[in-house]
């Protein structure tokens, strides 16, 4: 019979779970104890202005315009999204 090899499990922070940790977690899951949430974890990226959800825009552009936006983003050490937001703000401010 082949030997069973144990897989190494890590937490999100990189901590290696021991056999005891895994047993404790399994016991908690299998118990009849009520689930207690210690906090709410929001899903997704944070709001751009801090008031909740930021609407998303999606549109297509010609390749040369995209390439120019990408070059600007690299020069400014930012993202294409940030370059696009700034361009839209500038356009609407006129």
C-alpha positions as CSV (number, residue, x, y, z in Angstrom):
1,X,0.0,0.0,0.0
2,X,1.3,3.5,-0.8
3,X,2.2,5.9,1.9
4,X,-0.1,8.9,2.3
5,X,1.7,12.2,2.2
6,X,0.3,15.1,4.1
7,X,-0.3,18.4,2.2
8,X,0.9,21.6,3.8
9,X,-1.9,24.1,4.5
10,X,-1.2,27.8,5.0
11,X,-3.4,30.6,6.2
12,X,-3.9,33.7,4.2
13,X,-1.0,35.4,6.2
14,X,1.3,32.5,5.3
15,X,1.2,30.7,8.7
16,X,1.6,26.9,8.3
17,X,-1.3,25.0,10.0
18,X,-0.3,22.2,12.2
19,X,-2.1,18.9,12.5
20,X,-3.5,20.2,15.9
21,X,-4.8,23.4,14.2
22,X,-6.5,21.4,11.5
23,X,-8.1,19.1,14.1
24,X,-9.3,22.1,16.1
25,X,-10.9,23.7,13.1
26,X,-12.6,20.4,12.1
27,X,-14.0,20.1,15.6
28,X,-15.3,23.6,15.5
29,X,-17.0,23.0,12.1
30,X,-18.5,19.7,13.2
31,X,-19.8,21.0,16.6
32,X,-23.3,22.2,17.2
33,X,-22.0,25.5,18.7
34,X,-23.6,28.6,17.2
35,X,-21.5,30.4,14.6
36,X,-20.2,33.7,15.9
37,X,-19.1,36.3,13.3
38,X,-16.3,38.5,14.6
39,X,-16.7,41.1,11.9
40,X,-18.0,41.8,8.4
41,X,-15.5,41.5,5.6
42,X,-16.5,43.6,2.6
43,X,-16.0,42.0,-0.8
44,X,-14.3,43.8,-3.7
45,X,-12.3,47.0,-3.9
46,X,-12.9,49.9,-1.6
47,X,-15.0,52.9,-2.8
48,X,-13.1,55.5,-4.6
49,X,-14.6,58.4,-2.6
50,X,-15.4,56.5,0.6
51,X,-19.2,56.6,0.4
52,X,-20.0,53.0,-0.5
53,X,-20.0,51.6,-4.0
54,X,-18.3,53.2,-6.9
55,X,-20.2,52.8,-10.2
56,X,-18.2,51.0,-12.9
57,X,-17.8,52.2,-16.5
58,X,-16.9,49.9,-19.3
59,X,-16.2,51.0,-22.9
60,X,-14.1,50.1,-25.9
61,X,-11.4,52.3,-27.4
62,X,-9.1,52.0,-30.5
63,X,-5.8,50.2,-29.9
64,X,-3.7,53.3,-30.4
65,X,-5.7,55.2,-27.7
66,X,-5.4,52.2,-25.3
67,X,-1.6,52.0,-26.0
68,X,-1.3,55.8,-25.3
69,X,-3.2,55.4,-22.0
70,X,-1.0,52.4,-21.0
71,X,2.2,54.4,-21.8
72,X,0.9,57.3,-19.7
73,X,0.1,55.0,-16.8
74,X,3.6,53.5,-16.9
75,X,5.1,57.0,-17.0
76,X,3.0,58.2,-14.0
77,X,3.4,54.8,-12.2
78,X,-0.3,54.4,-12.0
79,X,-3.1,52.4,-13.7
80,X,-4.9,52.8,-17.0
81,X,-8.1,53.2,-14.9
82,X,-6.6,56.2,-13.0
83,X,-5.4,57.8,-16.3
84,X,-8.9,57.3,-17.7
85,X,-10.6,58.8,-14.6
86,X,-8.4,61.8,-14.7
87,X,-9.1,62.3,-18.5
88,X,-12.8,62.0,-17.9
89,X,-12.7,64.5,-15.0
90,X,-10.7,67.0,-17.2
91,X,-13.2,66.6,-20.0
92,X,-16.2,67.1,-17.9
93,X,-14.7,70.1,-16.1
94,X,-14.5,72.1,-19.3
